[in-house]
Amino acid sequence: MEKRHIIISIGRECGSGGHEIGEKLAERYGIKFYDHNILDLLAEETGKDPGELAKLEESVSGWLPARKGGFADKEKDLMNRLSESDRMYLYERALIQRLAAKESFVIIGRGANPVLEQDPDTLRLYVYAPDAFKIPRVKEYYHLDSDKDAEKKMNQVDKERKEYFEYYTGKVWGGKDCHDFAVDSSMFGIDGTVELIAAIADKKFGL
């Protein structure tokens, strides 16, 4: 039997610890970890600057190489009508699907939960937490002085993620049809949440 891939896709609220949880899961299973670093792969394939791609990502406003031929001309015209953000999303979605076909990894955000919803080797998660847990983490990460500033930043980040996610996927951000399990990271802490998710993953992947 062909070895199955282990793919863990994590959607998350700002400050919930989704990134840290994902890193620890990737280390636990000895697999790749994709978050903002996926832009490096996009940059290699498109020839665009990673900084340019970062400005486009998670904003509502890929770059697809045009092929010559009958349909390709129409395809090129269609792509030219799309915004840079639209093309960025299409290319990133295609990249995630290609990665899922060939390797194991943990991926954070990128709208990957809906993108991988038909992939049997993907465990899709959503990590959330109450504000009391998230605000101190946001203050530390963004070097903010007050809870008010942290709350403002947290709401801004989540608003941008929600708008991007819902615009491009047609799904409700955090909606139950976008994940297999939702986890409150404050209940068990970061390490405890890693252990919980690992137990679920071990069961799913027969490890």
Helices and strands as residue ranges (DSSP letters): E 7-12, H 18-29, E 32-34, H 38-46, H 50-56, H 70-81, H 84-102, E 105-108, H 112-115, E 122-128, H 131-142, H 147-169, G 176-178, E 181-184, H 185-205
